[in-house]
């Protein structure tokens, strides 16, 4: 649910790197859920590896919006050179946008956002909160996925062992039954 909410706002702001990451996260979440349901360790391992990568991506997003270390918000990594910005930058809770008119070219005129004031929470903190929530859910899925993954081999081994023991007995009994029917 939080991933769908995040992808909605990323689409409105055209933050393309996050949109691509969100779609991959949705696909791998479906694969991981299938792997857990069907006791398929490879699918579950793929999901666990993706969870680590998703945590790393979200930490990079948090560092970018907070402008910590080498991560700078003015960069084009998150928008993939599209010159777009977070939807929350102009549409945050309580934000008042002041526009200024720009040059008139032909019959069209455009407006430029001069200043955004009065926001209850700055857009970069909203994006950091979104990334933090994703990190929390990914860490939770790592714990749960690891727990499920640790029980899968036991179940498969026990199931295979039971089949290996039952199979020869079943074949032997079938042979005796078959031989007795031939003697009659």
Biotite code that builds the C-alpha atoms (Angstrom):
import biotite.structure as struc

atoms = struc.array([
    struc.Atom([0.000, 0.000, 0.000], chain_id="A", res_id=1, res_name="UNK", atom_name="CA", element="C"),
    struc.Atom([2.778, 2.448, 0.877], chain_id="A", res_id=2, res_name="UNK", atom_name="CA", element="C"),
    struc.Atom([4.553, 1.585, -2.373], chain_id="A", res_id=3, res_name="UNK", atom_name="CA", element="C"),
    struc.Atom([1.443, 2.404, -4.407], chain_id="A", res_id=4, res_name="UNK", atom_name="CA", element="C"),
    struc.Atom([1.039, 5.705, -2.550], chain_id="A", res_id=5, res_name="UNK", atom_name="CA", element="C"),
    struc.Atom([4.652, 6.573, -3.203], chain_id="A", res_id=6, res_name="UNK", atom_name="CA", element="C"),
    struc.Atom([4.506, 5.707, -6.888], chain_id="A", res_id=7, res_name="UNK", atom_name="CA", element="C"),
    struc.Atom([1.413, 7.910, -7.283], chain_id="A", res_id=8, res_name="UNK", atom_name="CA", element="C"),
    struc.Atom([3.194, 10.989, -5.951], chain_id="A", res_id=9, res_name="UNK", atom_name="CA", element="C"),
    struc.Atom([6.377, 10.148, -7.858], chain_id="A", res_id=10, res_name="UNK", atom_name="CA", element="C"),
    struc.Atom([4.324, 10.083, -11.072], chain_id="A", res_id=11, res_name="UNK", atom_name="CA", element="C"),
    struc.Atom([2.827, 13.473, -10.285], chain_id="A", res_id=12, res_name="UNK", atom_name="CA", element="C"),
    struc.Atom([6.298, 14.908, -9.763], chain_id="A", res_id=13, res_name="UNK", atom_name="CA", element="C"),
    struc.Atom([7.928, 12.881, -12.552], chain_id="A", res_id=14, res_name="UNK", atom_name="CA", element="C"),
    struc.Atom([10.758, 11.583, -10.365], chain_id="A", res_id=15, res_name="UNK", atom_name="CA", element="C"),
    struc.Atom([11.592, 8.886, -12.903], chain_id="A", res_id=16, res_name="UNK", atom_name="CA", element="C"),
    struc.Atom([14.360, 7.014, -11.114], chain_id="A", res_id=17, res_name="UNK", atom_name="CA", element="C"),
    struc.Atom([12.031, 6.363, -8.187], chain_id="A", res_id=18, res_name="UNK", atom_name="CA", element="C"),
    struc.Atom([9.170, 5.399, -10.512], chain_id="A", res_id=19, res_name="UNK", atom_name="CA", element="C"),
    struc.Atom([11.330, 2.753, -12.184], chain_id="A", res_id=20, res_name="UNK", atom_name="CA", element="C"),
    struc.Atom([12.514, 1.505, -8.795], chain_id="A", res_id=21, res_name="UNK", atom_name="CA", element="C"),
    struc.Atom([8.931, 1.347, -7.525], chain_id="A", res_id=22, res_name="UNK", atom_name="CA", element="C"),
    struc.Atom([7.810, -0.786, -10.480], chain_id="A", res_id=23, res_name="UNK", atom_name="CA", element="C"),
    struc.Atom([10.721, -3.174, -9.981], chain_id="A", res_id=24, res_name="UNK", atom_name="CA", element="C"),
    struc.Atom([9.876, -3.330, -6.273], chain_id="A", res_id=25, res_name="UNK", atom_name="CA", element="C"),
    struc.Atom([6.261, -4.233, -7.046], chain_id="A", res_id=26, res_name="UNK", atom_name="CA", element="C"),
    struc.Atom([7.295, -6.987, -9.470], chain_id="A", res_id=27, res_name="UNK", atom_name="CA", element="C"),
    struc.Atom([9.859, -8.509, -7.134], chain_id="A", res_id=28, res_name="UNK", atom_name="CA", element="C"),
    struc.Atom([7.424, -8.293, -4.215], chain_id="A", res_id=29, res_name="UNK", atom_name="CA", element="C"),
    struc.Atom([4.967, -10.392, -6.223], chain_id="A", res_id=30, res_name="UNK", atom_name="CA", element="C"),
    struc.Atom([7.735, -12.880, -7.060], chain_id="A", res_id=31, res_name="UNK", atom_name="CA", element="C"),
    struc.Atom([8.860, -12.998, -3.411], chain_id="A", res_id=32, res_name="UNK", atom_name="CA", element="C"),
    struc.Atom([5.316, -13.532, -2.184], chain_id="A", res_id=33, res_name="UNK", atom_name="CA", element="C"),
    struc.Atom([4.900, -16.369, -4.687], chain_id="A", res_id=34, res_name="UNK", atom_name="CA", element="C"),
    struc.Atom([8.221, -17.833, -3.538], chain_id="A", res_id=35, res_name="UNK", atom_name="CA", element="C"),
    struc.Atom([7.151, -17.734, 0.089], chain_id="A", res_id=36, res_name="UNK", atom_name="CA", element="C"),
    struc.Atom([3.742, -19.222, -0.685], chain_id="A", res_id=37, res_name="UNK", atom_name="CA", element="C"),
    struc.Atom([5.100, -22.003, -2.894], chain_id="A", res_id=38, res_name="UNK", atom_name="CA", element="C"),
    struc.Atom([8.204, -22.641, -0.731], chain_id="A", res_id=39, res_name="UNK", atom_name="CA", element="C"),
    struc.Atom([10.552, -21.692, -3.585], chain_id="A", res_id=40, res_name="UNK", atom_name="CA", element="C"),
    struc.Atom([13.869, -20.671, -2.029], chain_id="A", res_id=41, res_name="UNK", atom_name="CA", element="C"),
    struc.Atom([15.292, -19.095, -5.211], chain_id="A", res_id=42, res_name="UNK", atom_name="CA", element="C"),
    struc.Atom([12.410, -16.648, -5.518], chain_id="A", res_id=43, res_name="UNK", atom_name="CA", element="C"),
    struc.Atom([12.656, -15.813, -1.860], chain_id="A", res_id=44, res_name="UNK", atom_name="CA", element="C"),
    struc.Atom([16.424, -15.248, -2.117], chain_id="A", res_id=45, res_name="UNK", atom_name="CA", element="C"),
    struc.Atom([15.822, -12.902, -5.082], chain_id="A", res_id=46, res_name="UNK", atom_name="CA", element="C"),
    struc.Atom([13.351, -10.967, -2.949], chain_id="A", res_id=47, res_name="UNK", atom_name="CA", element="C"),
    struc.Atom([15.773, -10.765, -0.017], chain_id="A", res_id=48, res_name="UNK", atom_name="CA", element="C"),
    struc.Atom([18.575, -9.499, -2.271], chain_id="A", res_id=49, res_name="UNK", atom_name="CA", element="C"),
    struc.Atom([16.198, -6.912, -3.725], chain_id="A", res_id=50, res_name="UNK", atom_name="CA", element="C"),
    struc.Atom([15.212, -5.829, -0.209], chain_id="A", res_id=51, res_name="UNK", atom_name="CA", element="C"),
    struc.Atom([18.863, -5.039, 0.534], chain_id="A", res_id=52, res_name="UNK", atom_name="CA", element="C"),
    struc.Atom([19.143, -3.092, -2.732], chain_id="A", res_id=53, res_name="UNK", atom_name="CA", element="C"),
    struc.Atom([15.856, -1.266, -2.046], chain_id="A", res_id=54, res_name="UNK", atom_name="CA", element="C"),
    struc.Atom([17.075, -0.209, 1.391], chain_id="A", res_id=55, res_name="UNK", atom_name="CA", element="C"),
    struc.Atom([20.295, 1.100, -0.193], chain_id="A", res_id=56, res_name="UNK", atom_name="CA", element="C"),
    struc.Atom([18.328, 3.033, -2.843], chain_id="A", res_id=57, res_name="UNK", atom_name="CA", element="C"),
    struc.Atom([16.067, 4.599, -0.248], chain_id="A", res_id=58, res_name="UNK", atom_name="CA", element="C"),
    struc.Atom([19.022, 5.573, 1.933], chain_id="A", res_id=59, res_name="UNK", atom_name="CA", element="C"),
    struc.Atom([20.535, 7.247, -1.145], chain_id="A", res_id=60, res_name="UNK", atom_name="CA", element="C"),
    struc.Atom([17.232, 9.102, -1.701], chain_id="A", res_id=61, res_name="UNK", atom_name="CA", element="C"),
    struc.Atom([17.221, 10.263, 1.925], chain_id="A", res_id=62, res_name="UNK", atom_name="CA", element="C"),
    struc.Atom([20.825, 11.442, 1.666], chain_id="A", res_id=63, res_name="UNK", atom_name="CA", element="C"),
    struc.Atom([20.047, 13.244, -1.605], chain_id="A", res_id=64, res_name="UNK", atom_name="CA", element="C"),
    struc.Atom([17.075, 15.157, -0.230], chain_id="A", res_id=65, res_name="UNK", atom_name="CA", element="C"),
    struc.Atom([18.947, 16.007, 2.968], chain_id="A", res_id=66, res_name="UNK", atom_name="CA", element="C"),
    struc.Atom([22.051, 16.949, 0.908], chain_id="A", res_id=67, res_name="UNK", atom_name="CA", element="C"),
    struc.Atom([24.401, 14.909, 3.058], chain_id="A", res_id=68, res_name="UNK", atom_name="CA", element="C"),
    struc.Atom([27.916, 14.014, 1.917], chain_id="A", res_id=69, res_name="UNK", atom_name="CA", element="C"),
    struc.Atom([28.371, 13.706, -1.835], chain_id="A", res_id=70, res_name="UNK", atom_name="CA", element="C"),
    struc.Atom([24.635, 13.579, -2.538], chain_id="A", res_id=71, res_name="UNK", atom_name="CA", element="C"),
    struc.Atom([23.328, 16.895, -3.834], chain_id="A", res_id=72, res_name="UNK", atom_name="CA", element="C"),
    struc.Atom([19.690, 17.645, -4.508], chain_id="A", res_id=73, res_name="UNK", atom_name="CA", element="C"),
    struc.Atom([20.449, 19.787, -7.543], chain_id="A", res_id=74, res_name="UNK", atom_name="CA", element="C"),
    struc.Atom([21.693, 16.707, -9.350], chain_id="A", res_id=75, res_name="UNK", atom_name="CA", element="C"),
    struc.Atom([19.745, 14.927, -12.015], chain_id="A", res_id=76, res_name="UNK", atom_name="CA", element="C"),
    struc.Atom([20.003, 11.391, -10.635], chain_id="A", res_id=77, res_name="UNK", atom_name="CA", element="C"),
    struc.Atom([16.436, 11.116, -9.332], chain_id="A", res_id=78, res_name="UNK", atom_name="CA", element="C"),
    struc.Atom([14.767, 12.839, -12.292], chain_id="A", res_id=79, res_name="UNK", atom_name="CA", element="C"),
    struc.Atom([16.996, 11.306, -14.989], chain_id="A", res_id=80, res_name="UNK", atom_name="CA", element="C"),
    struc.Atom([17.709, 14.697, -16.633], chain_id="A", res_id=81, res_name="UNK", atom_name="CA", element="C"),
    struc.Atom([14.035, 15.677, -17.048], chain_id="A", res_id=82, res_name="UNK", atom_name="CA", element="C"),
    struc.Atom([14.271, 18.875, -14.954], chain_id="A", res_id=83, res_name="UNK", atom_name="CA", element="C"),
    struc.Atom([11.238, 17.871, -12.918], chain_id="A", res_id=84, res_name="UNK", atom_name="CA", element="C"),
    struc.Atom([10.844, 18.047, -9.154], chain_id="A", res_id=85, res_name="UNK", atom_name="CA", element="C"),
    struc.Atom([9.004, 16.367, -6.349], chain_id="A", res_id=86, res_name="UNK", atom_name="CA", element="C"),
    struc.Atom([5.241, 16.905, -6.407], chain_id="A", res_id=87, res_name="UNK", atom_name="CA", element="C"),
    struc.Atom([5.448, 17.891, -2.761], chain_id="A", res_id=88, res_name="UNK", atom_name="CA", element="C"),
    struc.Atom([7.683, 20.885, -3.600], chain_id="A", res_id=89, res_name="UNK", atom_name="CA", element="C"),
    struc.Atom([4.700, 23.017, -4.664], chain_id="A", res_id=90, res_name="UNK", atom_name="CA", element="C"),
    struc.Atom([1.756, 21.028, -3.317], chain_id="A", res_id=91, res_name="UNK", atom_name="CA", element="C"),
    struc.Atom([2.722, 20.260, 0.273], chain_id="A", res_id=92, res_name="UNK", atom_name="CA", element="C"),
    struc.Atom([0.380, 20.588, 3.219], chain_id="A", res_id=93, res_name="UNK", atom_name="CA", element="C"),
    struc.Atom([-0.338, 24.274, 3.837], chain_id="A", res_id=94, res_name="UNK", atom_name="CA", element="C"),
    struc.Atom([1.980, 25.515, 1.060], chain_id="A", res_id=95, res_name="UNK", atom_name="CA", element="C"),
    struc.Atom([1.176, 28.835, -0.577], chain_id="A", res_id=96, res_name="UNK", atom_name="CA", element="C"),
    struc.Atom([2.666, 29.279, -4.012], chain_id="A", res_id=97, res_name="UNK", atom_name="CA", element="C"),
    struc.Atom([3.463, 32.751, -5.353], chain_id="A", res_id=98, res_name="UNK", atom_name="CA", element="C"),
    struc.Atom([3.755, 33.011, -9.121], chain_id="A", res_id=99, res_name="UNK", atom_name="CA", element="C"),
    struc.Atom([5.482, 35.595, -11.234], chain_id="A", res_id=100, res_name="UNK", atom_name="CA", element="C"),
    struc.Atom([4.670, 36.155, -14.876], chain_id="A", res_id=101, res_name="UNK", atom_name="CA", element="C"),
    struc.Atom([7.369, 35.604, -17.416], chain_id="A", res_id=102, res_name="UNK", atom_name="CA", element="C"),
    struc.Atom([7.814, 36.794, -20.943], chain_id="A", res_id=103, res_name="UNK", atom_name="CA", element="C"),
    struc.Atom([4.979, 36.614, -23.443], chain_id="A", res_id=104, res_name="UNK", atom_name="CA", element="C"),
    struc.Atom([5.996, 34.592, -26.467], chain_id="A", res_id=105, res_name="UNK", atom_name="CA", element="C"),
    struc.Atom([3.429, 34.708, -29.219], chain_id="A", res_id=106, res_name="UNK", atom_name="CA", element="C"),
    struc.Atom([-0.048, 33.958, -27.908], chain_id="A", res_id=107, res_name="UNK", atom_name="CA", element="C"),
    struc.Atom([1.097, 31.956, -24.897], chain_id="A", res_id=108, res_name="UNK", atom_name="CA", element="C"),
    struc.Atom([2.308, 33.221, -21.586], chain_id="A", res_id=109, res_name="UNK", atom_name="CA", element="C"),
    struc.Atom([3.886, 31.127, -18.900], chain_id="A", res_id=110, res_name="UNK", atom_name="CA", element="C"),
    struc.Atom([4.164, 31.553, -15.182], chain_id="A", res_id=111, res_name="UNK", atom_name="CA", element="C"),
    struc.Atom([7.147, 30.816, -13.027], chain_id="A", res_id=112, res_name="UNK", atom_name="CA", element="C"),
    struc.Atom([6.933, 29.849, -9.398], chain_id="A", res_id=113, res_name="UNK", atom_name="CA", element="C"),
    struc.Atom([8.633, 32.621, -7.484], chain_id="A", res_id=114, res_name="UNK", atom_name="CA", element="C"),
    struc.Atom([8.305, 31.409, -3.937], chain_id="A", res_id=115, res_name="UNK", atom_name="CA", element="C"),
    struc.Atom([6.663, 28.662, -1.896], chain_id="A", res_id=116, res_name="UNK", atom_name="CA", element="C"),
    struc.Atom([5.864, 29.601, 1.710], chain_id="A", res_id=117, res_name="UNK", atom_name="CA", element="C"),
    struc.Atom([3.844, 28.434, 4.671], chain_id="A", res_id=118, res_name="UNK", atom_name="CA", element="C"),
    struc.Atom([4.452, 24.709, 4.291], chain_id="A", res_id=119, res_name="UNK", atom_name="CA", element="C"),
    struc.Atom([3.789, 22.652, 7.399], chain_id="A", res_id=120, res_name="UNK", atom_name="CA", element="C"),
    struc.Atom([6.592, 20.301, 6.358], chain_id="A", res_id=121, res_name="UNK", atom_name="CA", element="C"),
    struc.Atom([9.144, 21.005, 3.638], chain_id="A", res_id=122, res_name="UNK", atom_name="CA", element="C"),
    struc.Atom([8.953, 18.723, 0.611], chain_id="A", res_id=123, res_name="UNK", atom_name="CA", element="C"),
    struc.Atom([12.385, 17.252, 1.192], chain_id="A", res_id=124, res_name="UNK", atom_name="CA", element="C"),
    struc.Atom([11.318, 16.007, 4.623], chain_id="A", res_id=125, res_name="UNK", atom_name="CA", element="C"),
    struc.Atom([8.166, 14.454, 3.139], chain_id="A", res_id=126, res_name="UNK", atom_name="CA", element="C"),
    struc.Atom([10.344, 12.599, 0.619], chain_id="A", res_id=127, res_name="UNK", atom_name="CA", element="C"),
    struc.Atom([12.720, 11.519, 3.403], chain_id="A", res_id=128, res_name="UNK", atom_name="CA", element="C"),
    struc.Atom([9.752, 10.195, 5.396], chain_id="A", res_id=129, res_name="UNK", atom_name="CA", element="C"),
    struc.Atom([8.532, 8.255, 2.341], chain_id="A", res_id=130, res_name="UNK", atom_name="CA", element="C"),
    struc.Atom([11.987, 6.735, 1.850], chain_id="A", res_id=131, res_name="UNK", atom_name="CA", element="C"),
    struc.Atom([12.222, 5.958, 5.570], chain_id="A", res_id=132, res_name="UNK", atom_name="CA", element="C"),
    struc.Atom([8.900, 4.126, 5.490], chain_id="A", res_id=133, res_name="UNK", atom_name="CA", element="C"),
    struc.Atom([10.135, 2.082, 2.525], chain_id="A", res_id=134, res_name="UNK", atom_name="CA", element="C"),
    struc.Atom([13.325, 1.251, 4.447], chain_id="A", res_id=135, res_name="UNK", atom_name="CA", element="C"),
    struc.Atom([11.268, 0.148, 7.449], chain_id="A", res_id=136, res_name="UNK", atom_name="CA", element="C"),
    struc.Atom([9.042, -2.143, 5.368], chain_id="A", res_id=137, res_name="UNK", atom_name="CA", element="C"),
    struc.Atom([12.052, -3.558, 3.511], chain_id="A", res_id=138, res_name="UNK", atom_name="CA", element="C"),
    struc.Atom([13.851, -4.286, 6.793], chain_id="A", res_id=139, res_name="UNK", atom_name="CA", element="C"),
    struc.Atom([10.691, -5.928, 8.127], chain_id="A", res_id=140, res_name="UNK", atom_name="CA", element="C"),
    struc.Atom([10.419, -8.030, 4.973], chain_id="A", res_id=141, res_name="UNK", atom_name="CA", element="C"),
    struc.Atom([14.068, -9.042, 5.362], chain_id="A", res_id=142, res_name="UNK", atom_name="CA", element="C"),
    struc.Atom([13.377, -10.367, 8.830], chain_id="A", res_id=143, res_name="UNK", atom_name="CA", element="C"),
    struc.Atom([10.167, -12.153, 7.820], chain_id="A", res_id=144, res_name="UNK", atom_name="CA", element="C"),
    struc.Atom([11.652, -13.450, 4.557], chain_id="A", res_id=145, res_name="UNK", atom_name="CA", element="C"),
    struc.Atom([14.714, -14.767, 6.357], chain_id="A", res_id=146, res_name="UNK", atom_name="CA", element="C"),
    struc.Atom([12.487, -16.508, 8.891], chain_id="A", res_id=147, res_name="UNK", atom_name="CA", element="C"),
    struc.Atom([10.388, -18.104, 6.160], chain_id="A", res_id=148, res_name="UNK", atom_name="CA", element="C"),
    struc.Atom([13.538, -18.983, 4.214], chain_id="A", res_id=149, res_name="UNK", atom_name="CA", element="C"),
    struc.Atom([15.044, -20.720, 7.219], chain_id="A", res_id=150, res_name="UNK", atom_name="CA", element="C"),
    struc.Atom([12.003, -23.004, 7.504], chain_id="A", res_id=151, res_name="UNK", atom_name="CA", element="C"),
    struc.Atom([11.818, -23.911, 3.812], chain_id="A", res_id=152, res_name="UNK", atom_name="CA", element="C"),
    struc.Atom([14.782, -26.324, 3.672], chain_id="A", res_id=153, res_name="UNK", atom_name="CA", element="C"),
    struc.Atom([13.528, -28.187, 6.736], chain_id="A", res_id=154, res_name="UNK", atom_name="CA", element="C"),
    struc.Atom([10.114, -28.662, 5.204], chain_id="A", res_id=155, res_name="UNK", atom_name="CA", element="C"),
    struc.Atom([11.545, -29.737, 1.846], chain_id="A", res_id=156, res_name="UNK", atom_name="CA", element="C"),
    struc.Atom([14.034, -32.117, 3.434], chain_id="A", res_id=157, res_name="UNK", atom_name="CA", element="C"),
    struc.Atom([11.379, -33.661, 5.681], chain_id="A", res_id=158, res_name="UNK", atom_name="CA", element="C"),
    struc.Atom([8.974, -33.977, 2.753], chain_id="A", res_id=159, res_name="UNK", atom_name="CA", element="C"),
    struc.Atom([11.601, -35.527, 0.482], chain_id="A", res_id=160, res_name="UNK", atom_name="CA", element="C"),
    struc.Atom([12.790, -37.871, 3.228], chain_id="A", res_id=161, res_name="UNK", atom_name="CA", element="C"),
    struc.Atom([9.236, -39.060, 3.838], chain_id="A", res_id=162, res_name="UNK", atom_name="CA", element="C"),
    struc.Atom([8.762, -39.690, 0.118], chain_id="A", res_id=163, res_name="UNK", atom_name="CA", element="C"),
    struc.Atom([12.097, -41.534, -0.140], chain_id="A", res_id=164, res_name="UNK", atom_name="CA", element="C"),
    struc.Atom([11.153, -43.812, 2.757], chain_id="A", res_id=165, res_name="UNK", atom_name="CA", element="C"),
    struc.Atom([7.580, -44.400, 1.581], chain_id="A", res_id=166, res_name="UNK", atom_name="CA", element="C"),
    struc.Atom([8.430, -44.967, -2.077], chain_id="A", res_id=167, res_name="UNK", atom_name="CA", element="C"),
    struc.Atom([10.345, -48.272, -1.741], chain_id="A", res_id=168, res_name="UNK", atom_name="CA", element="C"),
    struc.Atom([7.748, -49.669, 0.680], chain_id="A", res_id=169, res_name="UNK", atom_name="CA", element="C"),
    struc.Atom([5.003, -48.698, -1.716], chain_id="A", res_id=170, res_name="UNK", atom_name="CA", element="C"),
    struc.Atom([6.816, -50.323, -4.647], chain_id="A", res_id=171, res_name="UNK", atom_name="CA", element="C"),
    struc.Atom([7.512, -53.493, -2.655], chain_id="A", res_id=172, res_name="UNK", atom_name="CA", element="C"),
    struc.Atom([3.866, -53.773, -1.640], chain_id="A", res_id=173, res_name="UNK", atom_name="CA", element="C"),
    struc.Atom([2.792, -53.231, -5.230], chain_id="A", res_id=174, res_name="UNK", atom_name="CA", element="C"),
    struc.Atom([5.146, -55.970, -6.401], chain_id="A", res_id=175, res_name="UNK", atom_name="CA", element="C"),
    struc.Atom([3.764, -58.460, -3.848], chain_id="A", res_id=176, res_name="UNK", atom_name="CA", element="C"),
    struc.Atom([0.202, -57.623, -4.860], chain_id="A", res_id=177, res_name="UNK", atom_name="CA", element="C"),
    struc.Atom([1.076, -57.940, -8.510], chain_id="A", res_id=178, res_name="UNK", atom_name="CA", element="C"),
    struc.Atom([2.832, -61.304, -7.958], chain_id="A", res_id=179, res_name="UNK", atom_name="CA", element="C"),
    struc.Atom([-0.096, -62.698, -5.989], chain_id="A", res_id=180, res_name="UNK", atom_name="CA", element="C"),
    struc.Atom([-2.497, -61.772, -8.785], chain_id="A", res_id=181, res_name="UNK", atom_name="CA", element="C"),
    struc.Atom([-0.281, -63.569, -11.301], chain_id="A", res_id=182, res_name="UNK", atom_name="CA", element="C"),
    struc.Atom([-0.279, -66.793, -9.252], chain_id="A", res_id=183, res_name="UNK", atom_name="CA", element="C"),
    struc.Atom([-4.013, -67.093, -9.218], chain_id="A", res_id=184, res_name="UNK", atom_name="CA", element="C"),
])
